[in-house]
Amino acid sequence: MTEKLWDPELDTAPWEEVLAWQRSLMPDFLIGLRDRSPFYVDHLRAAPVEEADRDDAWREIPFVTKDDVRRNQRERPPELLLGTMQSVPSDRIVQVLGSSGTTGNPTFYGLTADDLERWTESLANWMTTAGVGPGNVVALTTGMPIVAGGMPYADAVRRAGATLAWIGGQTTERMVRLLELLRVDVLMGTASFVSFFAERCEEVLGYPARELPIRTILAGGEPGMGHREVRRRVTEAWGVERISEVMGLCDVLAGIWSQCGSGEGMHLTAARNVHVELVDPETGEPIEWTGGATGEAVYTTFTRIATPMVRYRSRDHMRVVGTTCACGRTAPRVECIGRTDDMLIYKAMNVFPADIRDLVVEMFPERVAGPMRLRKDTADQVRFDDPIPLEIELTGGGDTAALAREIEESVRVALRVRVAVEPLEPGTIPLGVHKNALTYVRETAD
């Protein structure tokens, strides 16, 4: 299969050569960073930064965590807009981006003019890999310009040569009407949003969403669109020819991984600017990029000047689904299987909420009418001694109680955890255009 390559030189270079080239740049990058950033002066004080191009020395470079970012922003001096990780004067920062705050208080990152240019180039590669280019009209559904899925995605659409139709931030009815009026052929949104927005389109328009001109969907913001049954349902609902799962992190780069049209999984499209490692989430030891390998993604933004990340622990757990691809790209293909922040423990068993959702959707595709979510007593609850409450929107008809018991038993057998299914009517669980968490805390009246 022939696909357009935005950066053919790096996208088709042997993966080991790409990693070696990136690592060769690390000593100069870290030495300069240590001189400019108050946080990294201390953080890298004992690290062998001058030898960071060697594997053994690189492993001694300490990780950065989300808690490090929050702490340095909370304690920031007045002259540093974004805290002590900032490595340029505040007047050089041309754009501020913020995380969504779905796993804690929001954090903020800055870009210089050069950073912004490099970001946009990488994002154009990300967008091109997902199948977007000149001639496409792309609907961006987020309503928040400051998040990764806001202004950076808008920049990416334009740089890739497509037409931007930023419809987010309006009423659902108006968003639907704009899809129709502007003859949008590419829809961008979270995995859960695109999964269930088709129904809202039919309610507003009076005809099925598959009769709209949309032929490509880009879905990200949360794991899910790599699942075959979910993809089948979305394809059928929208009548699309292509679904591309995409992924990024505001902390690192708004678009890092993107699915081509040739195979399962997402390619790294940010190699010009981001180095990625796979590590054991328990020990931090490196894991080879081989088919079937799983680990946590760790990122280094070796060209970003304003607010760099060095060995940043994303808490995203990845599975390598392939190391070759018919499209010609050489970066491994991966899928995100969950986040450390999301992982729950039922008695002695660890489980990702996404694993439960994927199993239910796979085994009961005709009975799941909408989203589902697991309920916690408190925001920081991780452990469950009783079955985990699982709210699911189910289709009408049949013995709902019997179906709930069947789902519970299927989860117990396959995942060795117990859930307590609570059937809901379709449309009960609120659905946003931004990230939709698979866990939540139910509000109670005082």
C-alpha positions, 0 to 999 in steps of 0.5 A: 500500500502506498501512502504519503509520507510527510518526513520520508527521510526519518519515517523510513530510516531503520528504527535502531538508527533513529534511536541512535541519532536521537541519543547522539543529541542528548549530551548537548541537550542536557548540558544546555538544559542544566545551565538554563533551568532551575529545576534541571540544575538540581535534577541533573546535578549527579547525572552523567549528562556528558555521556548521555549518548551511551545506553548505560549512562542514559539509564542513570538520567533520572525520570521526571514525573507529573508530580515533579511538574505540579510541584515546580509550578506550585512553587514557581517564582514570580519571574517564571511563568511556568515554574522552575522547569522553564528554561527561557525567559517568560517573554520568549514564550509565545503560547501556553498549553494546559493539560485537561486535569483529568488525573489531577490539577491541570499543568501548563507548558510553554512554547517558544516560536521555534518550539511552536514551529517544530511542534507544528511540523511534527503534528503535520506528520502525525496528521498526514499519517492518519490520512489527512491532507489537501482537499479534506475538510476537517471538523475539530470537535473540542471546544477548548483551545488551550488543551492539546486537542485545541490550538495544536490540532488546528495548527496541524490541520492547516499545516497538513494542507487540509481545511479546518472547520473548528465546530467544537464549543457549540451546541450539539445541534449546531455542531451537527448542522455544521457537519452537514453544511460544510460537507465535512469529510474528516471528523476528529474527536475522542474515541467515546465521542465519535462512538456515540455522536452518530446517534445525535446526528440522526436525531438532529438531521432525521437521517443516518450519520452514514449519509453525511460525507464523512469518510475518515475519523481520527479518534484519540484522547483515550484508549478504545479505538484500537478495539476491533468491535468498537471500530466495527460499530463506528464504521457501520454508524458513520459509513466511513472508509478509514478510522485512524487512532491517534494519541498525544500528550500535552506534557510532551507533544500534542500528537505523538502516535498515529495510525496509518492505513496499512495496519493495526496500531499507531506509529511514532510520528514525532521522531524529529523532536521526541525520543521514546523509551519503553520501560518496565513500570515497576523497575524502570528498566528498559524493554526492547521494541519487539512484537508483543512487548508491553511497558510504560512509555517514557518521553524526552523532548530533546528539541523543546526549549521553553519547558522540556521534559527529560525521561518523562514517565507518561504512565501510559502502558503500551503494547507493541503490535508490530515492528514492520508495516506495509506503509514503509514507516519503520517506527514500531506500531503500538496500542495504548492499553491503559494508564497507571493512574487508571489501574484498579485492584480487585483483591489481589488482581490488577485490572485496567478499566479499558480491559473490562470495557473491551471485553464487554464490547467484544462479547456483548456487542449487540446489547451495549447501547452506549458508554460504560464506566466504573464507579468509585467511592472516592477519587483516590480509591484504587482497591476494591474488596467488593465487586466493582460497580459497573454502569452500562447503557444497555439496549432494551428488551430481554431479561436485563437482570440475566444479561447483567449476571452473564456480563459479571460472569464473563468478566470474572472468568476472563479477567479474574475480577468481579464487577457488579453490573448496573444496567442503565437506559441509553443516554444516561451517562453524560458524554463530552467532546473531551476526554471521557473517563472510564471511572468516576465518583458519584456525587452525593447530597450532603 
